[in-house]
Amino acid sequence: MKIGILGTGHIGKTLAQKLSAVGHDVKVANSRGPDTIGADVLASGGRAVTAEEAVADVDVVIVSIPLNRIPGITSLIASVPAWTVVIDTSNYYPARDGRIDAIEEGQVESLWVSEQLGRPIVKAWNAIGSDSFARKGKPAGSPDRIAIPVAADRDRDRQVGMALVEDTGFDAFDAGTLADTWRQQPGAPCYCTDLTREEMPAAHAAAERARLPKRRDLSIAAIMERVGDGTTNPDAEYAVRLTRALFM
């Protein structure tokens, strides 16, 4: 499958590595130009290109940039054919993204993204921490394989998203439509808690929408308190333990 990835942050980098490693034709772009993309991002065979080249002649575009930068790629995505699957990995963090009134007033994050881009999207890879995503992938059928929720309004889009999640080493969980993606947003029980396919349905169903913002902000505050002095670095499992304690 031909895949273009926009963004080379922690999630975008791992996507490029994992998807090219299993044989997909992967192009990667960021906002600073192909010369700034590190060799580690391309270690499994991905190619560094411009943003315009990344979205040209591909089956799938994966958008892995901060949510507040989504409006800046609207014209770029407008050039992508309607049949191309567009997958978004972002989450809304007001401390980083600034206040987005529509989301603060209740619009589901994924529906806001879809509205900005002017097309249907898939929501995937937003509910797993970058460390877990980089380190914890396992072959299909492995015990305790972590599940990742995937949502979309079009069945074909969801099927493609789920297949690619499986290719990255995780069980894909059918999370329904974009209107339900608040259940996999920050603060929800299935967000960054490293659940298995068997554990995921109950956690997904248990989400309480009104409690998400407070839980999200508490988790950020707890992490910042732990690392804020610049000398105390939490171990790799700290975020998982924290989100399990706060969200479940």
Buried (B, 14 or more C-beta within 10 A) or exposed (E): BBBBBBBBBBBBBBBBBBBBBBEBBBBBBBEEEBEEBEEEBBEBBBBBBEBEBBBBEBBBBBBBBBBBBBEEBEEBBEEBEEEBBBBBBBBBBBEEBEEBEEBEEEBBBBBBBBEBBEBBBBBBBBBBBBBBBBEBBEEEEEEEBBBBBBBBBBEEBBBBBBEBBBBBBBBBBBBBBBEBBBBBBBBBBBBBBBBEBEBBBEBBEEBEEEEBBEBBBBBBEBBEEBEEEEEEEEEEEBBBEBBBEBBB
